[in-house]
């Protein structure tokens, strides 16, 4: 067992059960339903389950709870496996499917019928709701609840044989219609589904319900700790009831609940995420604005950053909201010591140095990692007569405290000389299109304030690129899913005229990450080729502007 591991209430329970001899080893499972892509909330569960198994020298199963063929797809199965591997975890030979156990689940259902713990019901969905009762009123027994065991068994077998239509009959547990826990008011165990399953095809016409299949699947696999989120706390009595009524051998799995991840600024509902994809609000499940792991990977976030985030937020017993800044800070903290710094302009403004010799190119050495120059080496900046600066570094009417470039003012070019703006050329709409400047090695003291530092690239030698700037998909910190009202219209901004310093050319391999000085961390999704510029996704900005805006 690892000597250094985070402490939380789940680990305390695991230690307790191991010390008492209840279990001899730790076996966990990550049990996704293959009806969508994994998101950042699932990452917390992945890290928790696989992390526990790793730290206790145990095992973690990857099991697909594929009990609803209507919503499941092989695409989701493949994407989930890719995401778990990307996060850095492996399941070895322990890959399972609930569909592996369909026959066993069916046999267990027959056994419950024979023991008087289940019956075939014929109430319509509407009548089931009426009979169920409310949180304050008990439910009513189904008129089919006391039908003879032999009759229920025959009907259940005919359900399997395909003699009935969907909704015509279903199998229910016989527990307690007056229970204060609505999950124990004779829940459904099997229902008819005339759909093709992604693994079993049309072999089955009846399918087990999730709550029923989950506990038996855990028990079959020898899972010791069935860790799930808090919404399943009220389902735990049903989990235990099924195994108890089947006289499942000890030790049985222990279900432990923890708080799910509620991350501000986004949605964690797979139903809502599917709506965003299906209705083309976003460009697929891997759209970098989504919280899916595929989207975060495409955006350029590293698995180390996701694991760091999950470690920092910890494991709690009560639901709470985590500010998105926690994730963004983990991303910055992960990238900061890793990636090279280069200069780029997202919205270039041309500057002509009129007293710079025509055609002269001067090399200026600059470190890739300014805080530790020898760490990542040096590159040569190319100074020329015409350069580009960031448009926001110039102002026609500078506000108080503006320390960058304006007519009659000076600023320092990063790693290079000082320039003074002497003239501005305007376009037809009155916007600056070119600055005429002079340069000097030392500041001229034109203002009382020390000149600000601006970044730049040589005009003709710079590398064209496309930069995609991603912002939060929702304007509300805690969106409700009202897409028409809450979607952020500025969640994606494309800068097609981005320019990079020429030294970056030899670094432009797909998958590389950079810090564009002052602009943020960027990921090269597509390297330049055949005259097409490279495409960079901004992973995260250098600072959190949303948190500041919220405090105002």
C-alpha positions in Angstrom: 0.0 0.0 0.0 1.3 3.5 -0.9 2.7 5.4 2.1 1.6 8.7 0.8 -2.1 8.9 -0.1 -4.9 11.4 0.5 -7.0 10.8 3.5 -10.8 10.8 3.3 -13.8 9.1 4.8 -13.9 6.4 2.1 -10.3 5.3 2.8 -11.1 5.3 6.5 -14.0 2.8 5.9 -11.7 0.7 3.6 -9.1 0.6 6.4 -11.7 -0.4 8.9 -13.1 -3.2 6.8 -9.6 -4.6 6.0 -8.6 -4.4 9.6 -11.7 -6.3 10.8 -11.2 -9.0 8.2 -14.4 -8.3 6.4 -12.5 -8.2 3.1 -9.1 -9.6 2.2 -8.4 -7.2 -0.6 -9.8 -4.1 -2.3 -11.7 -4.6 -5.5 -13.5 -1.5 -6.9 -15.2 -0.9 -10.2 -15.9 2.0 -12.5 -19.3 1.2 -14.0 -20.3 3.7 -16.8 -23.4 3.4 -18.8 -22.4 3.6 -22.5 -25.0 6.2 -23.3 -22.7 9.3 -23.7 -19.1 10.5 -23.3 -17.4 10.8 -20.0 -17.1 14.3 -18.5 -15.0 15.9 -15.8 -17.4 14.6 -13.1 -16.7 11.0 -14.2 -13.0 11.7 -14.0 -13.4 12.2 -10.2 -15.0 8.7 -10.0 -12.3 7.2 -12.3 -9.5 8.7 -10.2 -11.2 7.6 -7.0 -11.9 4.0 -7.9 -8.7 3.2 -9.8 -6.7 5.2 -7.3 -8.1 3.2 -4.4 -7.3 -0.1 -6.1 -3.7 1.1 -6.9 -3.0 2.4 -3.4 -4.2 -0.8 -1.7 -2.6 -3.1 -4.3 -6.1 -4.3 -5.3 -8.0 -4.3 -8.6 -10.4 -2.0 -10.4 -12.8 -3.4 -13.0 -14.1 -1.4 -15.9 -17.6 -2.6 -16.4 -20.1 -1.2 -18.8 -23.6 -1.2 -17.3 -25.2 -1.8 -20.7 -28.8 -2.6 -19.7 -30.7 -0.1 -21.8 -30.2 -0.8 -25.6 -32.3 2.1 -26.6 -29.7 4.7 -25.5 -26.4 2.8 -25.8 -23.8 2.7 -28.6 -20.4 1.2 -29.5 -19.2 4.8 -30.0 -19.7 5.5 -26.4 -18.0 2.2 -25.3 -14.9 3.0 -27.4 -14.7 6.6 -26.2 -15.0 5.6 -22.5 -12.1 3.2 -22.8 -10.0 5.8 -24.6 -10.8 8.4 -21.8 -9.9 6.0 -19.0 -6.6 5.1 -20.7 -5.9 8.8 -21.3 -6.3 9.6 -17.6 -3.5 7.1 -17.0 -5.4 4.0 -15.7 -5.6 0.5 -16.9 -7.9 -2.4 -16.1 -5.7 -5.2 -17.5 -8.0 -8.2 -18.2 -10.8 -6.9 -16.0 -13.1 -5.5 -18.7 -16.7 -6.6 -18.1 -20.2 -5.8 -19.3 -23.5 -6.2 -17.5 -24.6 -7.9 -20.7 -22.1 -10.7 -19.9 -24.5 -11.6 -17.0 -27.9 -11.4 -18.7 -28.5 -15.1 -18.4 -27.4 -15.1 -14.7 -29.5 -12.0 -14.0 -32.5 -13.7 -15.6 -31.9 -16.8 -13.5 -31.7 -14.7 -10.3 -35.0 -13.1 -11.2 -36.7 -16.5 -11.6 -35.3 -17.4 -8.2 -36.8 -14.2 -6.6 -40.2 -15.2 -8.1 -39.9 -18.7 -6.7 -39.1 -17.4 -3.3 -42.1 -15.0 -3.3 -40.0 -11.8 -3.7 -41.0 -10.8 -7.2 -44.1 -10.8 -9.4 -45.2 -9.9 -12.9 -47.3 -6.7 -13.0 -49.5 -5.4 -15.8 -50.2 -1.9 -14.6 -49.6 0.9 -17.2 -46.8 3.4 -16.5 -49.5 5.9 -15.6 -51.2 3.6 -13.1 -47.8 2.7 -11.6 -47.3 6.3 -10.8 -50.7 6.6 -9.2 -50.2 3.5 -7.1 -46.7 4.5 -6.0 -47.9 7.2 -3.6 -45.9 10.3 -2.6 -43.2 11.3 -0.2 -45.9 11.9 2.5 -48.5 9.2 1.5 -47.9 5.5 1.2 -48.4 3.6 -2.1 -51.1 1.0 -2.9 -50.5 -2.6 -3.7 -50.7 -3.6 -7.3 -53.8 -5.8 -8.0 -51.2 -8.3 -9.4 -49.0 -8.3 -6.4 -50.4 -11.5 -4.9 -50.8 -13.5 -8.1 -49.6 -17.1 -7.7 -45.9 -17.7 -8.0 -46.4 -20.2 -10.8 -48.4 -17.7 -12.8 -45.7 -15.0 -12.4 -43.0 -17.5 -13.4 -44.9 -18.5 -16.5 -45.6 -14.9 -17.5 -42.0 -14.0 -17.0 -40.9 -16.8 -19.2 -43.4 -15.7 -21.9 -42.0 -12.2 -21.6 -38.6 -13.5 -22.4 -40.0 -15.5 -25.3 -41.4 -12.3 -26.8 -45.1 -12.9 -26.4 -45.9 -9.4 -25.1 -45.3 -5.9 -26.3 -43.3 -3.2 -24.5 -45.1 -1.8 -21.5 -47.6 -4.6 -21.4 -46.0 -6.5 -18.5 -42.9 -6.1 -16.3 -41.3 -7.8 -13.3 -41.4 -6.1 -9.9 -39.8 -6.8 -6.6 -42.2 -7.4 -3.8 -40.9 -5.3 -0.9 -43.1 -2.6 0.8 -45.5 -0.2 -0.9 -45.7 1.8 2.4 -42.0 2.2 2.8 -40.9 5.8 3.3 -38.1 5.1 0.8 -39.8 5.3 -2.6 -37.1 3.0 -4.1 -38.5 0.1 -2.0 -42.0 0.5 -3.2 -42.0 -2.6 -5.4 -39.4 -1.3 -7.9 -39.2 -2.8 -11.4 -36.6 -5.5 -12.0 -37.1 -6.4 -15.7 -38.9 -4.7 -18.6 -39.6 -5.5 -22.2 -37.4 -3.7 -24.7 -37.8 -4.6 -28.4 -34.4 -3.1 -29.4 -31.1 -4.3 -30.8 -28.4 -4.4 -28.2 -24.9 -3.4 -29.2 -23.4 -6.7 -28.0 -26.2 -9.2 -27.8 -28.2 -8.1 -30.9 -31.8 -9.3 -30.8 -31.1 -12.3 -28.5 -32.9 -10.6 -25.6 -36.3 -9.0 -25.5 -36.3 -8.3 -21.8 -33.7 -6.2 -20.0 -32.8 -5.8 -16.3 -33.2 -2.5 -14.6 -30.0 -0.7 -13.5 -30.5 -1.0 -9.8 -31.1 -4.7 -10.0 -28.3 -5.5 -12.4 -25.7 -3.4 -10.7 -25.6 -5.1 -7.3 -25.6 -8.6 -8.8 -22.9 -7.6 -11.3 -20.8 -6.3 -8.4 -21.3 -9.5 -6.5 -20.4 -11.7 -9.5 -17.1 -9.9 -10.0 -16.1 -10.0 -6.4 -16.3 -6.2 -5.9 -15.7 -5.3 -2.3 -16.4 -1.6 -2.4 -19.1 -0.3 -4.7 -18.5 3.4 -4.7 -21.1 5.7 -6.2 -22.4 9.2 -5.9 -24.9 10.5 -3.3 -28.0 10.2 -5.5 -27.7 6.4 -5.0 -27.8 6.6 -1.2 -31.5 6.0 -1.1 -30.9 3.1 -3.5 -28.5 1.3 -1.2 -31.3 -0.6 0.7 -32.5 -2.0 -2.6 -28.9 -3.0 -3.5 -28.6 -4.9 -0.2 -32.1 -6.3 -0.4 -31.6 -8.0 -3.7 -28.4 -9.8 -2.6 -30.0 -10.7 0.8 -33.1 -12.3 -0.8 -30.9 -14.2 -3.2 -28.8 -15.5 -0.2 -25.7 -14.3 -2.0 -22.6 -15.7 -0.2 -20.6 -13.4 2.0 -18.7 -11.2 1.8 -21.1 -9.1 -0.2 -20.1 -5.7 -1.8 -20.4 -2.7 0.4 -21.9 0.4 -1.2 -20.4 3.7 -0.2 -21.6 7.1 -1.5 -19.7 10.3 -2.0 -20.6 13.8 -3.3 -20.6 14.1 -7.0 -18.7 16.9 -8.8 -20.8 20.0 -9.5 -18.6 22.3 -11.5 -19.8 25.9 -12.0 -20.0 27.3 -15.5 -21.0 24.1 -17.1 -23.5 21.2 -17.1 -22.9 17.6 -16.0 -26.2 16.1 -17.2 -25.5 13.6 -20.0 -29.1 14.3 -21.2 -28.3 18.0 -21.6 -24.9 17.4 -23.1 -26.5 15.1 -25.6 -29.0 17.8 -26.4 -26.2 20.3 -27.0 -24.6 17.8 -29.4 -27.7 16.6 -31.2 -29.1 20.1 -31.7 -25.8 21.5 -33.0 -25.2 24.0 -30.2 -21.6 22.6 -30.2 -19.5 20.7 -32.7 -19.7 17.2 -31.4 -18.9 15.5 -28.1 -15.3 16.7 -28.3 -16.1 20.4 -28.8 -13.5 22.1 -26.6 -16.2 24.2 -24.8 -17.8 21.0 -23.3 -16.8 19.4 -20.0 -16.3 16.0 -21.6 -12.9 14.4 -21.3 -12.7 14.2 -25.1 -13.3 17.9 -25.3 -10.8 18.7 -22.6 -8.2 16.5 -24.4 -8.9 18.2 -27.8 -8.6 21.6 -26.1 -5.1 20.6 -24.9 -5.7 19.9 -21.2 -3.3 17.2 -19.9 -4.4 14.1 -17.9 -2.0 15.2 -15.2 -4.0 18.5 -14.8 -7.3 16.5 -14.5 -5.7 14.2 -11.8 -4.3 17.2 -10.0 -7.7 18.8 -10.0 -9.4 15.7 -8.6 -6.8 15.4 -5.9 -7.3 19.0 -4.8 -11.0 18.9 -4.6 -11.0 15.7 -2.6 -13.8 13.5 -1.6 -16.7 14.8 0.5 -19.9 13.4 2.0 -22.1 16.4 1.0 -22.8 17.9 -2.4 -21.4 21.3 -3.1 -20.4 23.4 -6.0 -16.8 23.8 -7.2 -15.8 27.0 -8.9 -14.4 26.6 -12.4 -11.3 28.5 -11.3 -10.2 25.4 -9.4 -10.0 23.5 -12.6 -8.3 26.3 -14.5 -5.8 26.8 -11.8 -4.9 23.1 -11.8 -4.4 23.4 -15.6 -2.1 26.4 -15.2 -0.1 24.8 -12.4 0.4 21.7 -14.5 1.4 23.6 -17.7 3.5 26.4 -16.2 6.7 24.4 -15.5 6.3 22.3 -18.7 5.8 24.5 -21.7 8.0 26.9 -23.7 7.2 30.6 -24.0 7.0 32.2 -27.4 5.6 35.5 -28.6 2.5 35.8 -30.8 -0.1 38.4 -31.7 -3.7 37.4 -31.9 -4.9 40.7 -33.5 -1.8 42.1 -35.2 -1.2 45.8 -35.8 1.6 46.7 -38.2 4.4 48.9 -36.9 7.1 50.4 -39.2 10.3 51.5 -37.7 11.2 54.3 -40.1 14.8 54.7 -38.8 15.6 51.0 -39.0 17.7 50.1 -42.1 15.7 48.6 -45.0 16.2 44.8 -45.2 18.2 44.5 -42.0 17.5 41.5 -39.8 19.0 41.4 -36.3 19.0 38.3 -34.2 18.2 38.7 -30.5 18.7 35.8 -28.1 15.8 35.1 -25.8 15.1 32.1 -23.4 12.2 29.8 -23.9 11.7 29.8 -20.1 12.5 33.3 -18.7 12.5 32.3 -15.0 15.1 29.6 -15.6 16.9 30.5 -18.9 19.0 27.3 -19.1 16.1 25.0 -18.4 14.6 24.9 -22.0 17.2 26.6 -24.0 17.2 29.7 -26.1 15.9 30.9 -29.5 16.7 33.8 -31.8 14.2 36.6 -32.2 14.3 38.3 -35.6 14.1 42.1 -35.5 13.1 43.8 -38.8 11.9 47.1 -40.0 8.3 46.0 -40.0 6.8 44.2 -37.0 3.4 43.3 -35.6 2.3 44.2 -32.1 -1.0 43.3 -30.4 -3.7 45.8 -31.4 -4.8 46.3 -27.8 -1.3 47.5 -26.9 -2.0 50.7 -28.8 -4.6 53.3 -27.9 -5.7 56.4 -29.8 -7.1 57.9 -26.6 -5.1 56.2 -23.8 -7.0 56.0 -20.5 -5.4 56.9 -17.2 -2.7 54.4 -16.2 -2.2 53.1 -19.8 1.5 52.3 -20.0 1.7 50.9 -23.5 1.9 52.6 -26.9 0.1 55.8 -28.0 1.0 58.7 -30.2 3.9 60.6 -28.5 4.5 57.8 -26.1 7.0 55.0 -25.9 7.0 51.3 -24.9 9.6 48.6 -24.7 9.5 45.6 -27.1 10.0 42.4 -25.2 13.7 41.4 -25.2 14.4 44.2 -27.6 14.6 48.0 -27.9 12.3 50.9 -27.0 9.9 52.4 -29.7 8.2 55.7 -29.8 4.9 56.2 -31.8 5.2 59.3 -33.9 2.4 58.8 -36.4 -0.7 56.6 -36.9 -2.4 55.7 -40.2 -6.1 55.1 -40.0 -8.3 52.9 -42.2 -11.6 53.9 -43.7 -13.5 53.2 -40.5 -11.1 55.2 -38.4 -9.3 52.2 -37.0 -5.5 52.2 -36.8 -3.9 50.2 -39.6 -0.3 51.1 -39.2 2.0 52.9 -36.7 5.1 54.8 -37.7 7.6 54.6 -34.9 11.2 55.3 -34.1 13.4 53.1 -31.9 16.2 53.4 -29.4 18.2 51.2 -27.2 17.4 53.2 -24.1 14.1 54.8 -22.9 13.8 58.5 -23.7 11.8 59.5 -20.6 8.9 60.9 -22.6 6.5 60.3 -19.7 6.8 60.1 -16.0 5.7 56.5 -15.9 8.1 53.7 -16.8 7.3 52.4 -20.3 5.3 49.2 -20.5 6.5 46.0 -22.2 4.7 44.8 -25.3 5.3 41.6 -27.3 5.9 41.6 -31.0 6.8 39.4 -34.0 8.6 40.4 -37.3 6.0 41.0 -40.0 7.4 39.2 -43.1 9.1 36.4 -41.1 6.3 35.6 -38.8 4.3 32.4 -39.0 0.6 32.7 -39.8 -1.8 30.8 -37.6 -5.4 30.5 -36.6 -6.2 30.9 -32.9 -9.4 29.7 -31.3 -10.3 31.3 -28.0 -12.7 29.3 -25.9 -14.7 30.9 -23.1 -17.3 29.4 -20.8 -20.3 27.9 -22.6 -22.8 29.4 -20.2 -23.2 32.9 -18.9 -24.6 31.6 -15.6 -22.3 30.2 -12.9 -24.8 27.5 -12.2 -26.8 26.9 -15.4 -30.1 25.2 -15.2 -30.1 24.0 -18.8 -32.2 26.8 -20.3 -30.1 26.8 -23.5 -31.9 29.7 -25.1 -31.2 32.0 -22.2 -28.0 30.8 -20.7 -25.7 30.0 -23.6 -22.8 32.3 -24.0 -22.8 33.8 -27.5 -19.1 34.5 -27.2 -18.0 31.1 -26.1 -15.8 30.7 -29.2 -13.9 33.5 -30.9 -11.6 32.7 -33.8 -8.6 34.8 -34.7 -7.6 33.9 -38.3 -4.8 36.5 -38.5 -2.7 35.3 -35.6 1.1 35.6 -36.1 3.9 33.7 -34.3 7.6 34.4 -33.9 9.6 32.5 -36.6 11.6 30.4 -34.0 8.4 28.5 -33.3 8.3 27.0 -36.8 10.5 24.0 -35.9 8.4 23.4 -32.8 5.0 23.2 -34.6 4.2 19.5 -34.2 0.6 18.5 -33.6 0.0 18.1 -29.9 2.6 20.6 -28.7 1.7 23.1 -26.1 3.0 26.7 -25.7 2.5 29.7 -23.6 1.9 32.7 -25.8 3.3 35.4 -23.6 0.6 37.4 -22.0 -2.1 35.6 -24.0 -2.4 32.2 -22.4 -1.6 28.6 -22.9 -2.2 27.2 -26.3 -2.4 23.7 -27.9 -1.5 23.0 -31.5 -4.5 20.9 -32.7 -3.4 20.9 -36.3 0.1 21.7 -37.5 0.6 23.9 -40.6 0.7 22.0 -43.9 0.4 22.7 -47.6 -0.1 26.4 -47.3 -2.7 26.0 -44.5 -1.9 27.7 -41.2 -1.7 25.8 -38.0 -4.7 25.8 -35.7 -4.2 26.6 -32.0 -6.7 26.1 -29.2 -6.3 28.3 -26.1 -6.3 25.9 -23.3 -6.6 28.5 -20.5 -5.8 32.1 -20.1 -3.0 33.3 -17.8 -5.3 34.6 -15.2 -8.9 34.3 -14.2 -11.0 37.3 -15.3 -14.3 35.7 -14.4 -13.5 35.5 -10.7 -12.6 39.2 -10.6 -15.8 40.1 -12.5 -17.9 38.1 -10.0 -16.4 40.0 -7.0 -17.3 43.4 -8.4 
